[in-house]
Amino acid sequence: MFDKLFVLSQYITPQLAVSRLAGRLADNDRAPALKNRVVRWFIDRYGVNMSEAVDSDPEAYPSFNAFFTRALKPGLRPIDDGESVLVSPVDGAISQLGQITGDRVFQAKGQSFSLTELLGGDEQRAQVFNEGEFATIYLSPKDYHRIHMPLAGTLREMVYVPGKLFSVNPVTAENVPNLFARNERVACIFDTEAGPMAMVLVGAMIVGSVETTWGGVVAPGTGLVTTTRYDDQPDICFEKGEEMGRFRLGSTVVLVMPKGAVRWNEGEAPGGTVRMGEAFGTVTS
């Protein structure tokens, strides 16, 4: 009963208004006393390990978002430099991973979503990933919220896709159809040694915004899918493990690779946890 009521609340809540307000409040640096109380409550509520942060003093951060996107101490997440190793892009929990069936990506029991819709509705963009491999990783409130490259790559395209802002968790994954292809998201397409790679940063309820290292905060625009190509610009290149983006309040990364490009490590399974930089798969192409 509780799950049904929670899912119903997702449909009737003014998702966009609530999330945008949360984002503005999280960016506010004019009420330090209130910010400090909220940050300390958040740390206690979710068990945030501040000893990992470069600055472990919760009051040192000018805003809640500065705290939420805090940097880790150097060397705390070593990057596996194996030649054919694909590393985890984030700290988080594996929601699902496996093979894409045609254009369908498994979401949860009884639910799947369209790869084409996930990547902004362009069939040609999605076609190279048909029958490929995917991994969906959920970042909980306590996690490190910077996103890094699983492989070295060159940015070719960024697609902003407007959408809903359902909460992302096991309950909504099982009960909200097309959840990840329905929520607001930013799909980043890279060229890598294993072929094209899509990193999809999925928004959710209360997520203030998504930020990339090359473009800053990706702000909602006209309500239309917005595509930016980088073919005719100086190459934007990343090393494996280099930061490529941040969640300014919570959510999920969907990593997509072509058929036969990678093999996920044995033992990786839904419900398991991963840490940024550790071996997550092997490049096989």
C-alpha positions in Angstrom: 0.0 0.0 0.0 2.8 2.4 0.9 4.5 1.8 -2.4 1.3 2.5 -4.3 0.7 5.7 -2.5 4.3 6.8 -3.0 4.1 6.2 -6.8 0.8 8.0 -6.9 2.3 11.0 -5.1 5.0 11.2 -7.9 2.2 11.8 -10.5 0.4 14.5 -8.6 3.4 16.4 -7.2 4.4 19.5 -9.3 7.7 17.9 -10.1 9.4 20.7 -12.0 8.4 23.5 -9.6 9.5 21.5 -6.6 12.8 20.5 -8.2 13.7 24.0 -9.5 12.9 25.5 -6.1 15.1 22.9 -4.4 17.9 23.7 -6.8 17.7 27.4 -6.1 17.7 26.8 -2.3 20.7 24.4 -2.7 22.6 27.1 -4.5 21.8 29.8 -2.0 24.9 31.1 -0.2 23.2 34.0 1.7 21.9 32.0 4.8 25.0 30.2 6.2 23.4 29.4 9.5 20.4 27.6 7.8 22.8 25.9 5.3 24.9 24.6 8.2 21.9 23.1 10.0 20.6 21.5 6.8 24.1 20.1 5.9 24.6 18.6 9.4 21.1 17.1 9.3 21.8 15.6 5.9 25.2 14.1 7.1 23.5 12.5 10.1 20.4 11.3 8.2 22.3 9.6 5.3 25.6 8.7 7.0 27.8 10.8 4.8 31.5 10.0 5.3 33.1 13.5 5.5 36.5 12.0 6.3 36.8 11.3 2.6 36.3 14.9 1.5 39.1 17.3 0.8 37.5 19.6 3.3 35.9 17.6 6.1 34.4 20.7 7.8 30.7 20.8 6.8 30.6 24.6 7.5 33.4 25.3 5.1 31.1 24.9 2.0 29.4 28.2 0.9 26.2 26.4 -0.2 24.5 23.1 0.0 25.3 22.2 -3.6 29.0 23.0 -2.9 28.8 20.4 -0.1 26.9 17.9 -2.2 29.4 18.0 -5.1 32.4 18.0 -2.7 35.7 16.7 -4.0 37.4 13.7 -2.5 41.0 13.6 -1.1 43.5 12.9 -3.8 44.3 9.2 -4.4 41.2 8.0 -2.5 39.7 6.6 -5.7 42.6 5.2 -7.6 41.9 4.6 -11.3 42.5 1.1 -12.5 45.0 1.7 -15.4 44.7 -1.7 -17.0 44.9 -1.4 -20.7 41.6 -3.1 -21.5 39.8 -2.1 -18.2 36.6 -0.1 -18.2 36.2 1.5 -14.8 33.1 2.5 -12.8 32.2 6.2 -13.6 30.7 6.8 -10.1 30.2 5.6 -6.6 26.8 4.0 -6.4 24.6 0.9 -6.5 24.0 -1.2 -9.6 20.3 -0.9 -10.6 20.6 -3.2 -13.6 23.2 -4.2 -16.2 23.3 -6.6 -19.1 22.5 -6.8 -22.8 20.1 -4.5 -24.7 17.4 -6.5 -26.5 17.0 -4.8 -29.8 16.0 -1.3 -28.8 14.8 -2.2 -25.3 16.7 -1.7 -22.1 15.7 -3.6 -19.0 14.6 -1.3 -16.2 13.2 -3.6 -13.5 10.8 -6.6 -13.1 8.1 -6.2 -15.7 9.6 -2.8 -17.0 11.8 -1.8 -19.9 12.4 1.4 -21.8 13.4 2.4 -25.3 17.0 3.1 -26.1 16.0 5.4 -28.9 13.9 7.5 -26.5 16.7 7.4 -23.8 19.1 9.0 -26.3 16.7 11.7 -27.5 14.5 10.1 -30.1 17.1 9.8 -33.0 17.0 6.3 -34.4 20.4 6.7 -36.1 22.1 7.8 -32.9 20.6 4.8 -31.0 21.2 2.2 -33.8 24.9 1.7 -33.1 24.0 0.6 -29.6 21.3 -1.9 -30.5 21.9 -5.3 -28.9 24.7 -3.7 -27.0 25.6 -3.6 -23.3 24.2 -1.3 -20.6 24.7 -0.5 -16.9 22.4 1.6 -14.8 24.0 3.0 -11.6 22.1 4.8 -8.9 23.8 7.4 -6.7 22.3 7.6 -3.2 22.3 10.8 -1.2 25.4 9.8 0.8 27.5 9.0 -2.3 30.2 11.1 -4.1 28.4 12.9 -6.8 31.0 13.7 -9.4 30.9 11.6 -12.6 34.1 10.3 -14.3 35.0 8.7 -17.6 34.9 4.9 -17.7 37.3 5.0 -20.7 39.4 7.6 -22.4 37.2 9.4 -25.0 36.5 12.4 -27.2 33.2 14.2 -26.9 31.2 14.2 -30.1 27.6 15.1 -29.1 25.6 16.2 -26.2 21.8 15.9 -26.1 19.6 17.6 -23.6 16.2 15.8 -23.4 13.4 17.5 -21.4 11.1 15.3 -19.4 9.5 14.4 -16.1 11.3 14.4 -12.8 10.1 11.2 -11.0 12.1 10.1 -8.1 14.5 7.3 -9.0 14.6 4.3 -6.6 13.7 0.6 -6.7 10.0 1.4 -6.1 9.7 3.8 -9.0 11.8 1.6 -11.3 9.3 -1.2 -10.8 6.2 0.9 -11.1 6.8 3.9 -13.4 6.9 2.8 -17.0 9.9 4.1 -19.1 11.3 5.8 -16.0 14.8 6.6 -17.4 13.6 7.5 -20.9 10.9 9.6 -19.3 12.9 11.8 -16.9 14.9 14.9 -17.9 18.3 13.8 -18.9 21.6 14.7 -20.7 23.1 12.1 -23.1 26.8 12.6 -23.8 28.2 10.6 -26.8 32.0 9.9 -26.9 34.4 8.2 -29.3 36.5 5.6 -27.4 38.8 2.7 -28.1 35.8 0.4 -27.8 33.7 2.4 -30.2 31.0 5.0 -29.4 30.0 5.3 -25.7 26.9 7.0 -24.3 26.9 8.4 -20.8 23.3 9.4 -19.9 22.9 11.6 -16.8 19.3 11.1 -15.6 17.6 13.8 -13.5 15.1 13.1 -10.8 12.8 14.8 -8.3 14.7 17.4 -6.3 17.7 17.2 -8.6 18.8 20.8 -8.9 20.6 20.4 -12.2 23.2 18.5 -14.2 26.6 20.0 -14.8 29.3 19.1 -17.3 32.9 20.1 -17.2 32.9 21.6 -20.7 29.5 23.4 -20.7 28.7 24.1 -17.0 25.2 23.7 -15.8 22.9 22.3 -18.4 19.8 24.4 -17.9 16.3 23.6 -19.2 15.5 25.6 -22.3 12.5 25.6 -24.6 11.2 22.2 -23.7 12.6 20.7 -26.9 15.4 18.2 -27.4 18.6 20.2 -27.8 21.6 18.7 -29.6 25.1 20.1 -29.6 27.7 18.6 -32.0 31.4 19.0 -31.4 32.7 17.7 -34.7 33.8 21.1 -36.0 35.2 22.3 -32.7 38.6 21.7 -31.0 38.5 18.2 -29.6 37.2 17.9 -26.0 39.2 14.9 -24.8 39.2 13.0 -21.5 41.5 10.5 -19.9 40.0 7.4 -18.2 38.9 8.4 -14.7 38.8 12.2 -15.5 35.8 14.1 -14.2 33.2 14.8 -16.9 30.2 16.0 -14.9 28.3 16.4 -11.6 24.8 15.9 -10.2 23.8 19.0 -8.3 21.5 16.8 -6.1 21.2 13.2 -6.9 20.4 10.6 -9.5 21.4 8.0 -12.0 23.9 7.2 -14.8 23.1 4.9 -17.7 26.2 3.7 -19.5 25.7 2.3 -23.0 28.2 0.5 -25.2 27.9 -1.2 -28.7 27.3 -4.9 -29.1 30.5 -6.9 -28.3 32.4 -3.8 -27.1 32.7 -4.7 -23.4 32.1 -7.5 -21.0 31.0 -6.6 -17.5 33.1 -8.2 -14.7 31.8 -11.5 -13.2 30.1 -10.8 -9.9 28.6 -7.5 -11.0 24.9 -7.7 -10.4 21.9 -5.6 -9.5 22.1 -4.5 -5.9 25.9 -4.6 -5.8 27.9 -1.5 -5.1 30.7 0.1 -7.1 33.3 2.8 -6.5 34.5 5.2 -9.0 37.8 4.1 -10.7 37.5 0.4 -9.9 37.5 -2.2 -12.6 33.9 -2.6 -13.8 34.4 -4.4 -17.2 36.8 -5.4 -19.9 37.0 -3.9 -23.4 36.6 -6.8 -25.8 36.3 -5.2 -29.2 
